[in-house]
Amino acid sequence: MARINVFLKDALLKAVEAEAEQAGTNRSALIQAALSRYLEIRRKDREEAEAQRRMDEACKKMDTLAEKLGHWDPIKVIRGFRETRYRPGRRTGAVVRERRRR
């Protein structure tokens, strides 16, 4: 464990000493716990900011794509896909699995 020197304002040092005494610990342990918590919060904040940045970027890309595509009916596209995929006489996944069991 490393030893460091830190300069604190007198009022802050008194508050740290009072809190350490109330918590039944020493100043070093209190400061270590406080710094650990602070660093963990900062790490989480950075991760959340990065996740938000990626989501914003993805939304911008989707908006750009939507502008390029113009107006289209997604329901019509899905129904068209279903009609070609599940037309009569064509084996679906469930039918193929059932025939394999036999």
C-alpha positions in Angstrom: 0.0 0.0 0.0 1.4 3.4 -1.0 1.5 6.4 1.3 0.7 9.9 -0.1 0.5 13.4 1.2 -2.7 15.3 0.6 -3.4 18.9 1.5 -6.9 19.5 2.8 -8.6 22.7 4.0 -8.9 22.8 7.8 -12.7 22.6 7.7 -12.6 19.6 5.4 -10.1 17.8 7.6 -12.2 18.4 10.7 -15.3 17.0 8.9 -13.3 13.9 7.8 -12.1 13.3 11.3 -15.6 13.7 12.8 -17.1 11.4 10.2 -14.4 8.8 10.8 -14.9 8.9 14.5 -18.7 8.5 14.1 -18.2 5.6 11.7 -15.7 4.0 14.1 -12.8 4.0 11.6 -9.8 6.0 10.8 -9.2 8.9 8.4 -7.3 6.8 5.9 -10.0 4.1 5.7 -12.7 6.8 5.3 -10.8 8.6 2.6 -10.1 5.3 0.7 -13.8 4.3 0.8 -14.9 7.8 -0.3 -12.4 7.8 -3.2 -13.3 4.3 -4.3 -17.0 5.3 -4.4 -16.2 8.5 -6.3 -14.1 6.6 -8.9 -16.8 4.0 -9.3 -19.5 6.6 -9.9 -17.2 8.4 -12.4 -16.6 5.1 -14.3 -20.4 4.4 -14.5 -21.0 7.9 -15.7 -18.5 7.5 -18.5 -20.0 4.2 -19.5 -23.5 5.6 -19.6 -22.3 8.6 -21.6 -20.7 6.3 -24.1 -23.8 4.2 -24.4 -25.9 7.3 -24.9 -23.5 8.5 -27.6 -23.7 5.2 -29.4 -27.5 5.3 -29.2 -27.6 8.8 -30.5 -25.3 7.8 -33.4 -27.5 4.8 -34.2 -30.7 7.0 -34.2 -29.0 9.5 -36.6 -28.1 6.7 -38.9 -31.7 5.3 -38.8 -33.1 8.8 -39.5 -30.7 9.2 -42.5 -31.8 5.8 -43.8 -35.5 6.7 -43.3 -35.0 9.9 -45.3 -33.3 7.9 -48.1 -36.1 5.3 -48.2 -38.9 7.8 -48.1 -42.4 6.7 -47.1 -43.0 3.0 -47.3 -45.5 0.6 -45.7 -43.6 -1.8 -43.4 -46.8 -3.9 -42.8 -47.1 -4.4 -46.6 -43.5 -5.5 -46.8 -43.8 -8.0 -43.9 -47.0 -9.4 -45.3 -45.4 -9.8 -48.7 -42.5 -11.6 -47.1 -44.8 -13.9 -45.2 -46.8 -14.7 -48.3 -43.7 -15.7 -50.3 -42.1 -17.6 -47.4 -45.2 -19.6 -46.3 -46.9 -20.2 -49.6 -48.8 -23.5 -49.9 -46.6 -26.5 -50.6 -43.5 -25.0 -49.2 -42.0 -26.6 -46.1 -41.8 -24.4 -43.0 -39.5 -25.0 -40.1 -42.1 -26.8 -38.1 -43.1 -29.1 -40.9 -39.4 -30.0 -41.6 -38.8 -30.7 -37.9 -41.9 -32.9 -37.7 -40.8 -35.0 -40.7 -37.3 -35.4 -39.3 -38.8 -36.9 -36.1 -40.5 -39.7 -38.0 
